[in-house]
Amino acid sequence: MSLPPILEGRGLHVRAGSSPAVRGVDAAFQAGEFTAIIGPNGAGKSTLLRALLGLSPLEAGEVRLEGRALAAWPRAARSRRVAYLAQGETLPPDTRVRDVVSLGRGAGDWKWGLIPTRPWTEADEAAVTAALERTDTRRFETRRVAELSGGERQRVSLARALAAQPALLLLDEPTNHLDLAYTLDLLRYLRCEVAGGLGVVAVLHDLTLAARADRVLLLHQGQVLAEGTPAQVLTPEHLRASYGVRVSVTEHAGRLLIIPEDG
Ligand SMILES: Nc1ncnc2c1ncn2[C@@H]1O[C@H](COP(=O)(O)OP(=O)(O)OP(=O)(O)O)[C@@H](O)[C@H]1O
């Protein structure tokens, strides 16, 4: 019997500006599963993530978190279950790294934006330390954000999201700014967390990375063009239809390689 989804969107229609950006998408995300969302620029990937988080108003459809309508969840409880790392997230430049990561523990827990609604505990401290360690950011935890490189900031953003100890982690292009070593580290880390039960949904542009997910959702013009295992989705036909590029797909050492033939 399959597990119920942590987060589920049914019949989602979302407008961005004056045009429809997501058109009739169904998507469900489980614990212990790594889903890659792929598709060309403007396909609606970020808009879909934002809609699933309740950050973009729905024109039609419904999002349910653990079986309950998203709108019925208090904001703080919702952000403890589902953490989000936005594309190009900007962090407060004068804030120290550890304090930024600590924000992940209390998202939405501030009354009138000023007064914490619950005391800071040892469990909070331990979760922050663990998130710093897992992202290899603890060694500069006392530095200010303004003193970090783009890749280091990206890892601090990830640490902030992880500090919430969510059931599901939504990441929008998390490998932006990361060098090859940290990209592979991130992937290894995510795989390890997924094995421990975390659900991960990542918007990825690198199809070779997407090929290492459990499941791939290919968006094209706001609709799901294909969904399934990497081998089912990452076919020359699907990639030609969505990206307009001819590719060949081969297997090397048990992994799919996508090689563009044009150009
Ligand atoms: N604020 C906005 N106002 C108007 N149109 C928007 C807005 N945000 C997004 N769009 C449009 O909605 C569509 C989907 O955008 P979205 O950012 O979801 O795509 P994406 O697949 O994440 O793209 P990318 O790979 O370039 O990040 C695009 O056509 C985009 O131009």
The ligand as an SDF file (V2000), in Angstrom:
LIG
                    3D

 31 33  0  0  0  0  0  0  0  0999 V2000
    5.3700   38.2280  -11.8150 N   0  0  0  0  0  0  0  0  0  0  0  0
    5.0830   37.7970  -13.0500 C   0  0  0  0  0  0  0  0  0  0  0  0
    4.3810   38.5780  -13.9020 N   0  0  0  0  0  0  0  0  0  0  0  0
    4.0610   38.1460  -15.1380 C   0  0  0  0  0  0  0  0  0  0  0  0
    4.4060   36.9520  -15.6250 N   0  0  0  0  0  0  0  0  0  0  0  0
    5.1210   36.1490  -14.8240 C   0  0  0  0  0  0  0  0  0  0  0  0
    5.5060   36.5160  -13.5020 C   0  0  0  0  0  0  0  0  0  0  0  0
    6.2190   35.4990  -12.9600 N   0  0  0  0  0  0  0  0  0  0  0  0
    6.2820   34.5500  -13.9070 C   0  0  0  0  0  0  0  0  0  0  0  0
    5.6370   34.9300  -15.0200 N   0  0  0  0  0  0  0  0  0  0  0  0
    5.4700   34.1370  -16.2470 C   0  0  0  0  0  0  0  0  0  0  0  0
    4.8900   32.8890  -15.9000 O   0  0  0  0  0  0  0  0  0  0  0  0
    5.4690   31.8470  -16.6480 C   0  0  0  0  0  0  0  0  0  0  0  0
    6.0420   30.7830  -15.7040 C   0  0  0  0  0  0  0  0  0  0  0  0
    7.1140   31.3520  -14.9700 O   0  0  0  0  0  0  0  0  0  0  0  0
    7.9570   30.4850  -13.9330 P   0  0  0  0  0  0  0  0  0  0  0  0
    8.8780   31.4260  -13.2390 O   0  0  0  0  0  0  0  0  0  0  0  0
    7.0350   29.6720  -13.1180 O   0  0  0  0  0  0  0  0  0  0  0  0
    8.7620   29.5360  -14.9160 O   0  0  0  0  0  0  0  0  0  0  0  0
    9.9790   28.5550  -14.6070 P   0  0  0  0  0  0  0  0  0  0  0  0
    9.6430   27.2730  -15.2730 O   0  0  0  0  0  0  0  0  0  0  0  0
   10.2660   28.5140  -13.1620 O   0  0  0  0  0  0  0  0  0  0  0  0
   11.1290   29.2890  -15.4020 O   0  0  0  0  0  0  0  0  0  0  0  0
   12.7360   29.3860  -15.2020 P   0  0  0  0  0  0  0  0  0  0  0  0
   13.3000   28.0620  -15.5970 O   0  0  0  0  0  0  0  0  0  0  0  0
   13.1020   30.4430  -16.2080 O   0  0  0  0  0  0  0  0  0  0  0  0
   13.0310   29.7890  -13.7950 O   0  0  0  0  0  0  0  0  0  0  0  0
    6.5160   32.4900  -17.5510 C   0  0  0  0  0  0  0  0  0  0  0  0
    5.9520   32.6810  -18.8180 O   0  0  0  0  0  0  0  0  0  0  0  0
    6.7970   33.8090  -16.8890 C   0  0  0  0  0  0  0  0  0  0  0  0
    7.1680   34.7810  -17.8400 O   0  0  0  0  0  0  0  0  0  0  0  0
  1  2  1  0
  2  3  1  0
  2  7  2  0
  3  4  2  0
  4  5  1  0
  5  6  2  0
  6  7  1  0
  6 10  1  0
  7  8  1  0
  8  9  2  0
  9 10  1  0
 10 11  1  0
 11 12  1  0
 11 30  1  0
 12 13  1  0
 13 14  1  0
 13 28  1  0
 14 15  1  0
 15 16  1  0
 16 17  2  0
 16 18  1  0
 16 19  1  0
 19 20  1  0
 20 21  2  0
 20 22  1  0
 20 23  1  0
 23 24  1  0
 24 25  2  0
 24 26  1  0
 24 27  1  0
 28 29  1  0
 28 30  1  0
 30 31  1  0
M  END
$$$$
